[in-house]
Amino acid sequence: MDEKTFRLAEGIVSKTYIQQAEQARKQRNNLIKDLLAQRTLPEQGWDDASIEQFLSELSLMDSNNFLENVGVGEREGRVFSGLVARRNYNFAHGIGRSGELAAEQPKAAGSSLMYKLAQRLALDACRIAGLRGVSACLLLPVATGMSLTLTLLAAKHNARCKPEARYVIWPRIDQKSCPKAILAAGLTPLVVDNRLEGDEARTDLDPVEPLLATHGHAVMCVMSTTSCFAPRAVDRVVELAQLCKQRGVCHIVNNAYGLQSSKLTHLLSEAVRLGRVDAIVQSLDKNFMVPVGGALVASPDASFIEQLSKFYPGRASSSAVLDVFITLLSMGATGYRRLLSERKELFGVLTSRLAELALRHGERLLATPNNPISCCMSLSTFSTPGDAQRGPTFLGSMLFARFVSGTRTVVPTDKQTVVGPLSFKSYGAHHDQYPVAYLSAAGAIGMTLHEVDTFIQRLDKAIRQFRKGGHPSPSRPLPSAAATVVSAEPASSSSSGAVEAPSRPEADAAAADLDFGKEEHDDVADSGCGHRSASAGVVVGAGSAPDRPVVPCHRAAPVVAHSGLAGASDVSVLDDTFDRLGLVDTVASVGSTSGLIDTSIAAVYDVCNSGS
């Protein structure tokens, strides 16, 4: 409603009331005017009603929402489902054109304006986070891995890049998206193994310069990494940037979730200032708490961003852009600064409390001072001779069963993990010979003190129950039975926790009923969480006494649901319910010579944690 409309309304409703409503409307309009004028994050976040009003006005600027529009083209923004239309705030044309991702669309002035504003807000968020020296950014509608591929392809087709350039020097990080991004771009990774400095896996600079000298113009770029799972530290990005500047080689940084750390943004700013950085790629979901599906590429070179925009083929979905646009308006500069500050403080709380817990259980917090987001606790007393993965893997599954997500249980092993033409030992540990098993956790943006406290409580309780159940401790070895039921409570039939295994026919029938474990799951080893043999089956023990029947896990599920356990948020409910029903949250691995013991939850835990 404009001023004339409000005047007309005064003839229908009392003038005083209409003027008050007009003043309130002007306040919301002023928010939009300030945003269009300043093109930066508003200092205070907007309320939802103001954001929805602005989105409505923007979408009404697109031709698919014109009252008198007649569309006779093949793509007219038609949306069959009203639910889908509302989910997208009636934006239907996406972003970009066939020639350039950032191009304006004649049919969609509102979508084009939204995209350009979102990029301005994202660039301002980079500045607030401490990333200096970048002059332009591009919001891509694909997640970090594919965004790295697009960035590599854009760099490969740069006029300054030699035609023979095909190698990417890549310090190892055990996260499959990284080598796959290189391979998908048609390039060949030259893996630089990390070296151990105390507990940390750090960049070994010694091989980098010889690789640059040996391969010369065939080296397309160096791809370094900032944020990663401990005990790997941030790459030596400043030194790598200086080498790239000296050699005239492109430098792309995988900063997946590093934007939330002031330490990492400072290092990147120094790398930009002192050396060469062509592009910095970061995830939208990990840094701005939006659904997965977008990435932010920032660069000190605006021409590189323009080239990347032109390299993207065709139009793109506006969904990820819309999500981050709404989120940044809602946060505002003040809210974003607060979240960054809280994350930094809570990471200190997480590390100190994890260190205290580790000490209580004969373990230690690994010293990883160059990783400001992730930390890890050793699991040296959880392994047993001949089966090093058994104990740590079981602990990880216990946490997963107790609604603790995001932890990674890594056990160094000689087993090879293959990613394309590459092969790695101890995948997940970032080093072939990492000396100790460990459990990692991250203090990421949005984490709360309640989550830290609850994680420490559940980890402490899981370890204590783990010890009670006949699992290894500093003074008590794990029973070596080929098939063993391991209870969260002490077994009544044996002080060692070993219970008579089901007979072979019973075990085979249960394994067949579950149809589980008939194929080798190679990707389970991505996080170092153990292995599955091709013949392994999993059954749920229906109690700690040997005369109780073995129940396949899908048959036990209705009992659990009926008990009120499903969806329980309090881990004590889980323990009390199993005890009340005479069940134990345990399984036996059967039909396998490896005799790997795990819970039914562990199978889900391993696959879900398999190095995405």
SENU-937338 format. One line per 2 residues: number of its first residue (from 1); their letters; for each residue x, z, y of C-alpha. Coordinates in pm, 1 decimal, always signed. Example, Ala and Ser with C-alpha at 12.3 -4.5 7.8 and 13.67 -1.06 7.14 Angstrom:
2
1	as	+1230.0/+780.0/-450.0; +1367.0/+714.0/-106.0
% end
This chain:
612
1	md	+0.0/+0.0/+0.0; +130.5/-96.2/+345.8
3	ek	+46.0/+55.6/+684.4; -254.7/-172.4/+742.7
5	tf	-397.5/-76.5/+403.5; -373.7/+292.9/+486.5
7	rl	-554.4/+230.7/+817.9; -838.6/+65.0/+632.9
9	ae	-851.9/+358.3/+391.4; -912.0/+593.2/+685.6
11	gi	-1258.7/+442.0/+716.8; -1340.5/+564.6/+367.7
13	vs	-1160.8/+900.4/+335.0; -1082.4/+1158.1/+602.6
15	kt	-802.7/+1036.6/+832.0; -601.8/+1359.3/+790.9
17	yi	-588.4/+1324.4/+415.0; -494.3/+957.0/+427.0
19	qq	-212.1/+1023.4/+674.2; -71.1/+1294.8/+448.7
21	ae	-82.3/+1055.2/+151.3; +85.0/+785.7/+363.5
23	qa	+365.4/+1024.7/+454.2; +422.9/+1108.0/+86.8
25	rk	+430.5/+736.6/+2.3; +683.9/+672.7/+279.3
27	qr	+913.4/+937.3/+130.1; +923.8/+744.4/-197.3
29	nn	+968.1/+415.6/-14.0; +1262.7/+564.5/+173.7
31	li	+1434.0/+638.2/-157.5; +1414.6/+268.1/-241.0
33	kd	+1532.0/+164.7/+105.9; +1833.4/+394.1/+83.8
35	ll	+1921.2/+262.0/-262.4; +1906.1/-100.2/-145.8
37	aq	+2114.0/-20.1/+161.8; +2378.9/+207.4/+4.7
39	rt	+2391.5/+49.1/-344.3; +2541.5/+367.6/-488.7
41	lp	+2407.8/+654.0/-696.5; +2158.9/+860.4/-495.1
43	eq	+2305.7/+1202.4/-427.1; +2003.6/+1372.3/-584.3
45	gw	+1832.4/+1227.9/-889.3; +1490.6/+1073.4/-852.2
47	dd	+1179.8/+1213.9/-1012.8; +1011.5/+1009.8/-1286.8
49	as	+719.6/+903.6/-1067.9; +952.7/+748.9/-808.9
51	ie	+1148.4/+566.1/-1077.9; +831.4/+430.1/-1239.6
53	qf	+698.4/+316.1/-902.1; +1020.5/+126.9/-832.9
55	ls	+1027.5/-30.6/-1179.0; +666.6/-139.2/-1140.0
57	el	+741.1/-305.5/-807.2; +1048.8/-477.2/-949.8
59	sl	+865.8/-611.4/-1255.2; +584.2/-744.0/-1033.6
61	md	+849.3/-964.4/-871.1; +891.1/-1153.6/-1202.8
63	sn	+680.8/-1464.3/-1259.3; +528.3/-1342.6/-1586.7
65	nf	+347.3/-1076.6/-1382.4; +223.4/-1306.3/-1100.5
67	le	-156.5/-1312.8/-1077.7; -182.8/-1689.6/-1033.3
69	nv	+117.7/-1803.4/-1235.6; +75.1/-2092.5/-1479.6
71	gv	+362.1/-2114.9/-1726.4; +424.3/-2445.1/-1901.9
73	ge	+783.6/-2387.9/-2013.9; +913.1/-2281.6/-2354.6
75	re	+1006.2/-1936.1/-2225.8; +757.6/-1783.6/-1985.1
77	gr	+795.2/-1412.6/-2054.0; +483.6/-1392.8/-2267.2
79	vf	+451.7/-1065.8/-2459.5; +184.4/-1038.6/-2727.6
81	sg	+178.9/-659.5/-2765.9; +72.6/-440.7/-2478.5
83	lv	+275.5/-161.5/-2635.3; +590.9/-372.6/-2620.5
85	ar	+513.4/-474.1/-2262.0; +472.7/-111.8/-2155.5
87	rn	+787.4/-9.0/-2343.7; +980.6/-259.7/-2129.3
89	yn	+797.0/-182.4/-1805.3; +670.4/-545.4/-1814.8
91	fa	+1021.3/-690.4/-1782.0; +1025.4/-988.6/-2017.3
93	hg	+1277.5/-1242.0/-1883.7; +1593.8/-1051.7/-1974.4
95	ig	+1909.4/-1095.7/-1769.0; +2128.5/-1391.6/-1683.6
97	rs	+2097.9/-1763.5/-1746.0; +2260.4/-1998.9/-1993.0
99	ge	+2559.3/-2049.7/-1762.9; +2636.4/-1689.2/-1667.5
101	la	+2520.8/-1340.9/-1761.9; +2513.9/-1219.3/-1401.2
103	ae	+2334.6/-1526.8/-1266.3; +2008.2/-1486.2/-1076.9
105	qp	+1691.3/-1609.0/-1247.7; +1446.7/-1813.5/-1038.1
107	ka	+1155.3/-1686.6/-1249.0; +1269.4/-1322.0/-1238.7
109	ag	+1376.3/-1197.6/-897.6; +1288.1/-840.8/-997.2
111	ss	+1493.3/-846.8/-1319.0; +1787.4/-1000.7/-1131.4
113	lm	+1771.2/-732.4/-864.1; +1748.1/-456.6/-1124.9
115	yk	+2057.9/-588.0/-1306.9; +2267.6/-617.1/-992.3
117	la	+2167.4/-268.0/-877.5; +2241.0/-124.0/-1222.4
119	qr	+2592.9/-267.5/-1208.3; +2649.5/-117.8/-861.8
121	la	+2533.7/+222.7/-986.3; +2752.9/+198.6/-1296.6
123	ld	+3059.1/+113.5/-1087.0; +2985.1/+411.9/-863.1
125	ac	+2953.9/+632.3/-1172.2; +3302.8/+516.7/-1275.4
127	ri	+3432.7/+628.1/-936.7; +3261.5/+967.4/-965.4
129	ag	+3411.5/+1011.9/-1313.2; +3758.5/+961.6/-1164.4
131	lr	+3830.7/+601.2/-1262.5; +4016.0/+459.4/-961.6
133	gv	+4141.8/+111.6/-893.6; +3858.1/-81.3/-1060.5
135	sa	+3682.9/-325.4/-831.3; +3411.1/-476.0/-1050.0
137	cl	+3216.2/-412.1/-1367.6; +2977.8/-589.6/-1602.0
139	ll	+2700.7/-432.9/-1808.7; +2688.1/-602.0/-2148.8
141	pv	+2377.4/-586.5/-2371.5; +2583.8/-518.2/-2686.0
143	at	+2757.8/-202.6/-2808.9; +3128.8/-125.1/-2776.1
145	gm	+3263.6/-317.2/-3075.8; +3098.9/-647.9/-2988.9
147	sl	+3183.1/-594.2/-2621.0; +3549.7/-565.3/-2719.5
149	tl	+3517.8/-895.4/-2906.4; +3362.7/-1068.0/-2603.8
151	tl	+3631.4/-923.2/-2376.8; +3907.5/-1043.6/-2611.3
153	la	+3752.9/-1390.8/-2624.0; +3729.4/-1406.1/-2245.4
155	ak	+4095.3/-1302.5/-2218.8; +4195.2/-1557.0/-2484.3
157	hn	+4036.6/-1840.3/-2286.6; +4195.0/-1731.4/-1960.7
159	ar	+4390.8/-2010.1/-1793.1; +4702.3/-1790.7/-1793.3
161	ck	+4686.6/-1738.1/-2170.1; +4905.1/-1969.3/-2379.0
163	pe	+4728.5/-2186.6/-2640.3; +4940.5/-2039.2/-2920.1
165	ar	+4841.3/-1679.7/-2832.7; +4678.0/-1527.4/-3140.3
167	yv	+4818.5/-1176.7/-3189.5; +4682.1/-845.5/-3063.8
169	iw	+4922.0/-550.8/-3067.9; +4703.8/-258.7/-3169.5
171	pr	+4813.8/+105.7/-3213.3; +4622.9/+225.2/-3518.3
173	id	+4295.6/+409.9/-3479.4; +4082.4/+470.0/-3787.2
175	qk	+3754.7/+337.4/-3655.9; +3642.2/+12.6/-3815.2
177	sc	+3488.9/-141.6/-3504.3; +3834.8/-180.1/-3350.0
179	pk	+4006.0/-409.1/-3604.6; +3677.3/-586.8/-3670.4
181	ai	+3644.6/-664.5/-3298.6; +3988.0/-828.0/-3306.8
183	la	+3917.0/-1022.2/-3624.3; +3575.4/-1137.7/-3499.0
185	ag	+3749.5/-1290.4/-3197.3; +3958.7/-1503.2/-3433.0
187	lt	+4273.1/-1305.1/-3353.9; +4527.6/-1129.3/-3573.1
189	pl	+4601.6/-757.3/-3524.2; +4962.3/-640.7/-3534.3
191	vv	+4913.8/-278.1/-3635.8; +5144.0/-20.1/-3479.0
193	dn	+5145.5/+293.6/-3693.4; +5121.4/+624.8/-3512.7
195	rl	+5386.8/+889.9/-3538.4; +5329.7/+1260.7/-3585.9
197	eg	+5422.8/+1491.0/-3299.5; +5329.4/+1834.9/-3423.1
199	de	+4968.8/+1805.5/-3535.4; +4894.3/+1499.6/-3323.3
201	ar	+4903.4/+1135.8/-3424.6; +5050.9/+968.0/-3116.8
203	td	+5143.4/+617.5/-3005.7; +5481.8/+506.1/-3135.1
205	ld	+5619.0/+296.3/-2849.4; +5938.9/+198.8/-3031.1
207	pv	+5789.2/-95.9/-3227.3; +5585.6/-233.3/-2933.3
209	ep	+5863.4/-394.9/-2729.7; +6025.5/-559.9/-3035.6
211	ll	+5685.1/-703.8/-3128.9; +5645.0/-842.1/-2777.1
213	at	+5996.0/-990.0/-2793.7; +5960.9/-1132.3/-3145.3
215	hg	+5623.7/-1301.9/-3103.2; +5658.1/-1394.4/-2736.1
217	ha	+5376.1/-1615.9/-2606.2; +5193.2/-1576.6/-2936.9
219	vm	+5092.9/-1223.5/-2829.1; +4755.8/-1256.0/-2659.2
221	cv	+4718.3/-891.3/-2557.7; +4774.8/-524.8/-2626.8
223	ms	+4458.9/-328.3/-2712.0; +4501.5/+44.8/-2655.5
225	tt	+4260.6/+333.5/-2712.3; +4182.8/+646.4/-2512.2
227	sc	+3896.2/+837.5/-2675.6; +3917.6/+896.3/-3050.5
229	fa	+3871.0/+1155.7/-3323.0; +4132.3/+1430.0/-3330.0
231	pr	+4404.2/+1473.1/-3443.8; +4474.4/+1133.2/-3292.3
233	av	+4571.3/+1159.3/-2928.4; +4502.1/+919.0/-2644.5
235	dr	+4736.7/+622.0/-2651.6; +5027.9/+621.8/-2408.6
237	vv	+4826.4/+388.6/-2185.3; +5051.4/+420.1/-1880.2
239	el	+5363.7/+319.9/-2073.4; +5177.9/+39.1/-2250.1
241	aq	+5044.0/-87.1/-1915.6; +5396.3/-94.4/-1775.7
243	lc	+5522.9/-292.2/-2076.1; +5234.6/-538.4/-2038.1
245	kq	+5315.0/-584.1/-1670.6; +5682.9/-647.6/-1746.5
247	rg	+5601.3/-901.0/-2019.1; +5303.1/-1064.1/-1848.8
249	vc	+5072.0/-973.7/-2138.4; +4701.1/-894.2/-2111.1
251	hi	+4605.5/-527.9/-2166.2; +4254.9/-428.2/-2281.1
253	vn	+4161.2/-61.7/-2316.7; +3903.1/+70.8/-2560.9
255	na	+3768.2/+363.5/-2358.6; +3460.7/+406.4/-2579.6
257	yg	+3363.0/+758.4/-2470.8; +3653.5/+836.9/-2239.0
259	lq	+3465.3/+797.7/-1912.0; +3335.3/+1153.4/-1948.2
261	ss	+3687.8/+1302.7/-1944.9; +3869.7/+1347.6/-1613.8
263	kl	+4201.4/+1358.7/-1801.2; +4141.7/+1017.4/-1954.7
265	th	+4012.1/+857.5/-1635.1; +4319.7/+990.6/-1452.8
267	ll	+4550.0/+832.1/-1712.7; +4362.3/+503.5/-1681.8
269	se	+4385.7/+515.8/-1303.8; +4761.6/+565.3/-1332.6
271	av	+4783.7/+277.6/-1580.0; +4602.3/+53.0/-1330.3
273	rl	+4827.1/+169.1/-1046.9; +5162.4/+147.6/-1225.4
275	gr	+5110.9/-129.7/-1480.2; +4867.0/-392.1/-1599.8
277	vd	+4512.6/-328.5/-1716.5; +4282.3/-628.4/-1743.4
279	ai	+3967.0/-461.2/-1875.6; +3839.2/-115.9/-1968.8
281	vq	+3550.1/-111.8/-2217.0; +3323.3/+191.3/-2254.9
283	sl	+3000.5/+270.0/-2436.3; +2679.3/+330.9/-2245.2
285	dk	+2522.6/+560.4/-2505.0; +2827.3/+787.7/-2544.8
287	nf	+2892.2/+826.2/-2172.1; +2544.5/+816.2/-2017.6
289	mv	+2319.6/+947.9/-2296.1; +2105.8/+638.7/-2348.6
291	pv	+2008.4/+465.2/-2675.9; +2278.5/+262.4/-2850.6
293	gg	+2307.1/-100.7/-2748.9; +2509.7/-148.3/-2431.6
295	al	+2858.8/-128.2/-2286.8; +3026.3/-118.4/-1948.1
297	va	+3334.9/-333.4/-1887.9; +3529.3/-241.4/-1574.0
299	sp	+3833.7/-414.1/-1429.8; +4066.5/-401.1/-1129.5
301	da	+4040.5/-780.8/-1129.9; +3700.9/-907.3/-1015.3
303	sf	+3785.9/-1259.4/-1135.2; +3821.7/-1130.9/-1493.4
305	ie	+3471.1/-981.2/-1477.4; +3338.4/-1309.9/-1341.2
307	ql	+3505.0/-1496.8/-1626.4; +3359.2/-1253.8/-1882.3
309	sk	+3013.8/-1300.8/-1731.3; +3043.2/-1679.7/-1757.3
311	fy	+3175.9/-1657.2/-2112.6; +2863.7/-1480.3/-2243.7
313	pg	+2645.0/-1743.9/-2415.1; +2286.9/-1766.7/-2290.3
315	ra	+2051.3/-1504.1/-2159.6; +2050.0/-1145.0/-2281.3
317	ss	+1815.4/-854.4/-2336.3; +1765.4/-627.0/-2039.0
319	sa	+1679.3/-325.0/-2255.6; +2019.6/-150.4/-2244.9
321	vl	+2058.3/-227.9/-1874.5; +1713.5/-89.0/-1798.5
323	dv	+1794.0/+229.4/-1992.8; +2111.5/+301.6/-1798.1
325	fi	+1947.6/+205.6/-1466.8; +1668.3/+458.1/-1522.4
327	tl	+1914.9/+722.9/-1642.3; +2152.5/+690.4/-1346.7
329	ls	+1864.5/+709.4/-1098.3; +1737.9/+1018.3/-1278.7
331	mg	+2080.4/+1186.9/-1287.1; +2192.2/+1110.3/-935.6
333	at	+2551.1/+1176.0/-828.7; +2500.8/+1553.3/-828.9
335	gy	+2353.0/+1558.0/-1177.5; +2628.6/+1336.8/-1316.6
337	rr	+2903.4/+1555.0/-1167.0; +2735.7/+1862.1/-1314.8
339	ll	+2722.8/+1707.3/-1661.1; +3091.7/+1611.7/-1643.8
341	se	+3187.7/+1961.6/-1534.0; +2975.3/+2129.6/-1802.2
343	rk	+3123.5/+1910.5/-2073.6; +3476.4/+2002.3/-1973.1
345	el	+3393.3/+2373.0/-1970.4; +3208.6/+2364.6/-2303.5
347	fg	+3492.8/+2179.7/-2473.3; +3713.9/+2476.7/-2386.8
349	vl	+3453.3/+2711.2/-2536.6; +3427.6/+2496.3/-2851.2
351	ts	+3803.8/+2491.3/-2911.5; +3850.6/+2864.4/-2851.1
353	rl	+3564.2/+2964.3/-3081.7; +3670.3/+2719.7/-3350.4
355	ae	+4021.7/+2865.4/-3330.7; +3885.2/+3218.7/-3378.0
357	la	+3672.4/+3112.1/-3674.1; +3962.0/+2926.5/-3835.6
359	lr	+4183.1/+3233.3/-3808.6; +3919.4/+3449.8/-3978.0
361	hg	+3915.2/+3216.7/-4276.5; +4288.2/+3164.6/-4318.7
363	er	+4295.1/+2830.8/-4135.9; +4402.5/+2722.1/-3787.9
365	ll	+4294.9/+2502.2/-3500.7; +4518.9/+2196.8/-3503.4
367	at	+4714.9/+2158.4/-3179.9; +4590.9/+1837.8/-3017.3
369	pn	+4642.5/+1891.3/-2641.4; +4629.4/+1516.3/-2569.0
371	np	+4275.4/+1477.9/-2698.0; +4036.5/+1623.7/-2436.7
373	is	+3711.2/+1550.0/-2625.0; +3769.3/+1609.1/-2997.4
375	cc	+3925.3/+1901.8/-3184.1; +3979.4/+1989.5/-3547.8
377	ms	+4031.3/+2279.8/-3784.0; +4258.7/+2264.5/-4087.3
379	ls	+4110.3/+2287.8/-4437.3; +4433.8/+2364.1/-4622.4
381	tf	+4281.9/+2644.0/-4834.6; +3987.5/+2431.5/-4947.3
383	st	+4177.7/+2188.0/-5167.9; +4274.9/+2240.1/-5530.6
385	pg	+4551.5/+2080.9/-5736.5; +4433.4/+1761.5/-5902.6
387	da	+4124.3/+1729.4/-5682.4; +4222.6/+1762.6/-5318.2
389	qr	+3903.1/+1604.2/-5186.2; +3659.1/+1819.7/-5379.6
391	gp	+3647.1/+2130.8/-5163.1; +3658.8/+1981.8/-4810.9
393	tf	+3400.5/+1718.0/-4901.4; +3164.0/+1982.5/-5035.5
395	lg	+3199.9/+2187.4/-4716.2; +3114.9/+1880.5/-4508.9
397	sm	+2802.6/+1821.0/-4716.7; +2698.6/+2185.6/-4674.3
399	lf	+2714.1/+2145.7/-4295.5; +2514.9/+1823.6/-4311.0
401	ar	+2251.0/+1995.9/-4524.2; +2232.0/+2268.9/-4260.4
403	fv	+2150.7/+2020.8/-3983.3; +2499.9/+2001.4/-3835.6
405	sg	+2571.7/+1639.3/-3745.7; +2880.7/+1471.5/-3606.7
407	tr	+3151.2/+1664.0/-3792.4; +3404.1/+1464.6/-3993.9
409	tv	+3574.0/+1603.9/-4300.7; +3897.3/+1413.5/-4359.4
411	vp	+4119.5/+1448.0/-4665.3; +4449.9/+1254.1/-4663.9
413	td	+4479.9/+1041.0/-4976.0; +4679.8/+750.7/-5116.6
415	kq	+4358.9/+555.8/-5167.5; +4363.0/+224.0/-4981.9
417	tv	+4083.3/+135.5/-4740.2; +4055.3/-235.5/-4669.4
419	vg	+3929.1/-376.2/-4339.0; +3945.4/-755.0/-4354.0
421	pl	+4309.3/-844.7/-4430.6; +4429.6/-496.5/-4333.9
423	sf	+4485.2/-203.3/-4567.8; +4523.2/+162.2/-4470.1
425	ks	+4609.1/+484.2/-4651.2; +4437.7/+812.6/-4562.6
427	yg	+4180.9/+623.6/-4361.4; +4019.5/+856.1/-4112.2
429	ah	+4339.0/+1054.1/-4049.7; +4500.8/+781.6/-3831.6
431	hd	+4825.3/+823.1/-4028.5; +4936.7/+736.4/-4382.6
433	qy	+5094.4/+1075.9/-4445.5; +4887.8/+1323.4/-4247.3
435	pv	+4983.9/+1660.3/-4398.9; +4655.6/+1852.7/-4411.8
437	ay	+4282.6/+1807.9/-4465.5; +4069.0/+1894.3/-4165.4
439	ls	+3724.7/+1907.5/-4011.8; +3673.4/+1759.5/-3665.1
441	aa	+3411.2/+1818.0/-3397.1; +3360.2/+1675.3/-3049.9
443	ga	+3259.5/+1832.7/-2721.2; +3077.1/+1535.3/-2570.6
445	ig	+2867.7/+1499.1/-2258.3; +2525.7/+1659.9/-2290.5
447	mt	+2637.5/+1925.0/-2540.1; +2493.3/+2271.3/-2472.2
449	lh	+2629.4/+2621.7/-2518.4; +2352.5/+2682.1/-2771.9
451	ev	+2480.1/+2393.1/-2981.9; +2835.3/+2530.0/-2971.0
453	dt	+2719.6/+2877.6/-3072.9; +2494.0/+2749.0/-3349.2
455	fi	+2761.7/+2517.3/-3487.9; +3014.1/+2801.3/-3510.2
457	qr	+2755.4/+3030.7/-3674.9; +2653.8/+2770.4/-3932.5
459	ld	+3012.6/+2673.2/-4007.0; +3104.2/+3038.1/-4054.9
461	ka	+2810.2/+3095.7/-4288.0; +2877.8/+2773.4/-4480.3
463	ir	+3239.5/+2875.9/-4540.1; +3136.5/+3223.4/-4660.4
465	qf	+2879.2/+3075.5/-4898.5; +3132.8/+2815.5/-5005.6
467	rk	+3370.1/+3095.0/-5109.2; +3094.0/+3279.7/-5294.9
469	gg	+2996.7/+2970.9/-5489.4; +3318.4/+2951.8/-5689.7
471	hp	+3491.9/+2714.2/-5450.7; +3857.4/+2750.8/-5363.3
473	sp	+3982.1/+3030.0/-5143.4; +4335.2/+3145.9/-5066.6
475	sr	+4321.2/+3377.1/-5367.9; +4073.0/+3217.9/-5609.3
477	pl	+4105.4/+2868.1/-5764.0; +3806.6/+2648.6/-5830.3
479	ps	+3687.4/+2632.0/-6192.0; +3805.2/+2315.3/-6362.6
481	aa	+3496.5/+2242.8/-6575.1; +3418.9/+1873.4/-6610.4
483	at	+3062.2/+1927.5/-6491.6; +2980.2/+2239.5/-6293.3
485	vv	+2683.3/+2364.5/-6095.3; +2802.5/+2530.5/-5775.4
487	sa	+2560.9/+2769.4/-5609.5; +2540.3/+2882.8/-5250.1
489	ep	+2490.7/+3231.6/-5394.8; +2702.8/+3402.4/-5664.5
491	as	+2604.8/+3278.1/-6008.2; +2440.2/+3538.6/-6226.7
493	ss	+2591.2/+3406.8/-6545.8; +2956.8/+3399.7/-6447.3
495	ss	+3178.2/+3566.3/-6192.4; +3369.0/+3241.2/-6148.7
497	ga	+3061.6/+3049.8/-6041.3; +3078.3/+2817.1/-6342.2
499	ve	+2745.2/+2756.2/-6514.7; +2677.8/+2571.9/-6835.7
501	ap	+2645.1/+2201.8/-6759.1; +2340.4/+2005.2/-6870.7
503	sr	+2376.7/+1825.5/-7201.0; +2498.4/+1469.1/-7191.7
505	pe	+2155.1/+1316.3/-7274.9; +1992.8/+1521.5/-6998.6
507	ad	+2262.1/+1418.8/-6754.1; +2237.7/+1051.3/-6843.0
509	aa	+1859.5/+1058.8/-6810.6; +1878.9/+1228.1/-6472.5
511	aa	+2139.1/+980.6/-6347.1; +1928.9/+688.0/-6467.6
513	dl	+1616.4/+837.3/-6308.7; +1792.4/+865.9/-5973.7
515	df	+1952.1/+521.7/-6003.1; +2237.0/+661.2/-5800.5
517	gk	+2606.0/+587.8/-5806.8; +2592.2/+265.9/-6008.8
519	ee	+2805.2/+82.7/-5755.4; +3132.9/+169.3/-5594.3
521	hd	+3083.2/+274.2/-5231.6; +3414.2/+175.4/-5071.2
523	dv	+3303.8/+257.3/-4719.7; +3252.7/+622.5/-4810.0
525	ad	+3626.8/+668.1/-4766.5; +3613.2/+554.8/-4404.4
527	sg	+3596.1/+911.3/-4283.4; +3820.0/+1044.0/-4559.7
529	cg	+3522.5/+1230.6/-4701.5; +3601.5/+1167.6/-5065.1
531	hr	+3503.8/+907.4/-5320.4; +3236.0/+817.5/-5569.8
533	sa	+3315.4/+684.1/-5915.2; +3116.6/+387.5/-6034.5
535	sa	+2945.2/+588.9/-6306.5; +2877.1/+908.4/-6113.2
537	gv	+2522.1/+1038.5/-6102.3; +2383.8/+1332.1/-5905.9
539	vv	+2125.3/+1587.3/-6015.9; +1989.0/+1895.2/-5847.9
541	ga	+2028.3/+2225.9/-6028.6; +1699.0/+2414.2/-6051.6
543	gs	+1865.9/+2753.7/-6062.4; +2182.6/+2939.8/-6143.2
545	ap	+2087.2/+3034.4/-6497.5; +2197.1/+2793.5/-6771.7
547	dr	+1853.6/+2785.2/-6937.3; +1676.4/+2643.6/-6634.1
549	pv	+1599.1/+2271.2/-6636.6; +1779.1/+2010.0/-6432.6
551	vp	+1548.9/+1849.4/-6176.6; +1620.2/+1507.1/-6023.0
553	ch	+1642.7/+1545.1/-5645.9; +1343.9/+1320.2/-5564.5
555	ra	+1123.4/+1538.2/-5788.6; +1245.4/+1852.2/-5614.4
557	ap	+1166.8/+1709.3/-5271.2; +788.8/+1784.4/-5277.4
559	vv	+865.3/+2144.1/-5370.3; +1100.2/+2173.6/-5074.8
561	ah	+847.8/+2014.5/-4841.7; +569.5/+2241.1/-4968.8
563	sg	+786.5/+2545.8/-4910.0; +810.5/+2474.4/-4538.8
565	la	+1178.7/+2384.7/-4558.8; +1144.9/+2025.8/-4438.2
567	ga	+1242.7/+2003.2/-4071.7; +1353.6/+2365.9/-4056.8
569	sd	+1590.8/+2423.0/-3768.8; +1708.3/+2770.2/-3872.3
571	vs	+1967.9/+2761.5/-4147.5; +1846.2/+3101.4/-4269.5
573	vl	+1514.5/+2936.7/-4361.7; +1704.3/+2699.6/-4589.7
575	dd	+1888.1/+2981.1/-4767.6; +1582.4/+3207.8/-4796.6
577	tf	+1359.9/+2926.8/-4923.4; +1598.5/+2820.2/-5197.0
579	dr	+1633.1/+3181.3/-5304.5; +1257.3/+3240.7/-5299.9
581	lg	+1190.9/+2930.3/-5510.3; +1468.6/+3010.9/-5753.7
583	lv	+1654.0/+2696.8/-5646.1; +2011.1/+2653.8/-5533.5
585	dt	+2131.8/+2382.1/-5297.8; +2365.1/+2247.7/-5561.9
587	va	+2427.3/+1954.5/-5787.3; +2648.5/+1853.8/-6074.0
589	sv	+2831.5/+1526.9/-6092.4; +2776.0/+1379.4/-6435.3
591	gs	+2887.9/+1073.5/-6628.6; +3219.5/+1057.9/-6444.7
593	ts	+3568.5/+1130.3/-6564.6; +3662.0/+1240.3/-6213.7
595	gl	+3405.1/+1520.4/-6230.6; +3347.2/+1514.7/-5855.0
597	id	+3111.0/+1797.9/-5761.0; +2887.0/+1745.9/-5466.1
599	ts	+2538.6/+1815.6/-5336.8; +2266.4/+1553.4/-5327.1
601	ia	+2297.1/+1582.0/-4952.7; +2667.3/+1500.6/-4981.3
603	av	+2587.9/+1148.7/-5092.6; +2389.1/+1093.7/-4774.2
605	yd	+2653.3/+1275.6/-4568.0; +2937.5/+1059.1/-4695.9
607	vc	+2760.8/+729.3/-4638.3; +2634.5/+830.0/-4293.0
609	ns	+2982.3/+942.7/-4192.0; +3159.6/+632.8/-4318.5
611	gs	+3361.0/+529.6/-4013.2; +3107.4/+336.4/-3807.0
% end
